[in-house]
Amino acid sequence: MTSITVKNIPDDIYHSLKFAAKAHHRSLNSEILACLEKMLLPTRVTSDERLIRARRLRDSLVQTQFSAKDIDNAIEH
């Protein structure tokens, strides 16, 4: 494991981290690690979960018919 020091953290970010750490019952260091892991490490999503998300997204969209010309115009712009 490696240690790092972070300098010049803006006050609003520091206070947000402190608040989140308290809310999650973690130390400030543990909260920072949790935030970094969440943002930087990929989450494993199964193909079934991905398919469910795609279907939900498709169902939430307005049903519109597009012509080939409409698609070509969208790609060009």
C-alpha positions as CSV (number, residue, x, y, z in Angstrom):
1,M,0.0,0.0,0.0
2,T,1.1,3.5,-0.8
3,S,0.6,6.8,1.1
4,I,0.0,10.1,-0.5
5,T,-0.6,13.6,0.8
6,V,-3.1,15.9,-0.8
7,K,-2.6,19.6,-0.5
8,N,-4.6,22.7,-1.2
9,I,-8.0,21.0,-0.9
10,P,-10.7,23.7,-1.3
11,D,-12.7,24.3,1.8
12,D,-16.0,23.2,0.3
13,I,-14.6,19.9,-0.8
14,Y,-13.0,19.3,2.6
15,H,-16.3,20.0,4.4
16,S,-18.2,17.8,2.0
17,L,-15.8,15.0,2.6
18,K,-16.0,15.4,6.4
19,F,-19.9,15.5,6.2
20,A,-19.9,12.3,4.0
21,A,-17.4,10.5,6.3
22,K,-19.6,11.2,9.3
23,A,-22.8,10.2,7.5
24,H,-21.1,6.9,6.4
25,H,-19.5,6.3,9.8
26,R,-16.0,6.3,8.3
27,S,-12.8,8.2,8.9
28,L,-11.9,11.0,6.6
29,N,-9.2,8.8,5.0
30,S,-11.7,5.9,4.5
31,E,-14.2,8.3,2.9
32,I,-11.6,9.6,0.5
33,L,-10.6,6.0,-0.5
34,A,-14.3,5.1,-1.0
35,C,-14.7,8.1,-3.3
36,L,-11.6,7.3,-5.3
37,E,-12.6,3.7,-5.7
38,K,-16.1,4.6,-6.8
39,M,-14.8,7.0,-9.4
40,L,-11.7,5.2,-10.7
41,L,-12.4,1.5,-10.5
42,P,-14.8,-0.1,-13.0
43,T,-17.9,-1.7,-11.7
44,R,-18.6,-5.2,-12.9
45,V,-21.9,-5.3,-14.8
46,T,-23.3,-8.5,-16.1
47,S,-24.6,-8.8,-19.6
48,D,-28.1,-9.3,-18.2
49,E,-27.9,-6.1,-16.1
50,R,-26.6,-4.2,-19.1
51,L,-29.6,-5.5,-21.2
52,I,-32.1,-4.5,-18.5
53,R,-30.6,-1.0,-18.4
54,A,-30.7,-0.7,-22.2
55,R,-34.3,-1.8,-22.3
56,R,-35.3,0.7,-19.6
57,L,-33.5,3.5,-21.5
58,R,-35.2,2.5,-24.7
59,D,-38.6,2.4,-23.1
60,S,-38.1,5.8,-21.6
61,L,-37.4,7.4,-24.9
62,V,-40.1,9.0,-27.1
63,Q,-41.1,6.6,-29.8
64,T,-40.1,8.3,-33.1
65,Q,-39.5,7.0,-36.5
66,F,-36.3,8.1,-38.1
67,S,-35.5,7.9,-41.8
68,A,-32.1,7.0,-43.1
69,K,-31.7,10.7,-44.1
70,D,-32.4,11.8,-40.6
71,I,-29.8,9.5,-39.2
72,D,-27.2,10.6,-41.8
73,N,-27.9,14.3,-40.9
74,A,-27.5,13.6,-37.2
75,I,-24.1,11.9,-37.9
76,E,-22.9,14.7,-40.0
77,H,-23.8,17.4,-37.5
